[in-house]
Amino acid sequence: MICPLCGFEYDETALDCHAACPMAQGCAIVCCPNCGYQSVDESKSALAKLLRRLLKPAPPSASRSKNNEPS
């Protein structure tokens, strides 16, 4: 993963969550070891996956281009 704030590249799977956090077991937050910036790990968050699918631009389809051609 590359940190969006500082650009540091790190392996998010090798990071441990803070033991004092009450959500340590199911936490989907990843902290950059270089600057501490927190981001959501999309592989652990169902909400992030859903939003990514909903906000993904739809690919252009062939049926749309045929319907829009002048006759």
N, C-alpha and C positions, 0 to 999 in steps of 0.2 A: 504494500500500500504506500502511496505517496501522500504526505501531509499536504492538505490544500493551503495551509498557512505558511509553512517554512520550506516546503519542498523536500524534506527529509524522507528517504525511502526506508521502510522498515517492514518486518513481518508481523502482521497483526495477530496471527495465530500463536505466536510465541510470547505475547504479552499476557501477564496475569492481572486480574482485576484487584482493586484494593480490598483487602480482607475486611476492613471496617465498614465497607459499604453494605447496607441491608439488602441490596439487590445483586450481590456479588455473583450468585449462581446463574441468573438469567439476564444479566446485563448485556445490552447490545451497543454500549458505548466503548470506543477505542480511544485511548489517549496517546498522542505522539510522544515518544520517549525523549525527543529533542526539545520541543517547545511546550508540551503539555496540552496542545489543542485537542479538543474532544470532538469526535465525529461518530456517526452511527455506522456500525458494521452491518451492511445490508444482508450478509449471509445469515445473521442471527435475528434480524428484525422482520417479522411478517408484514408489519405496516410499511416499512421502507420498500419491500419487494412489491407490495400492492401499489403504492404510489408511483414507483418506477414504471410499472406496467401501464398504469392509467395515464401517465404523463408522457409516455413514449410516443413520438410522432408516428402516425399510421403510414405504412408504405404505400406509394401510389399503385393503384390497381389498373389492370388493363381495361376493365369494364367501364371505369370512369372516363378514360380517354376516348373510348368508342362512342359514348353517349354525348360527349361534348363537341364532337366533330360536326362542322356544318354540312348540311345535306345538299 
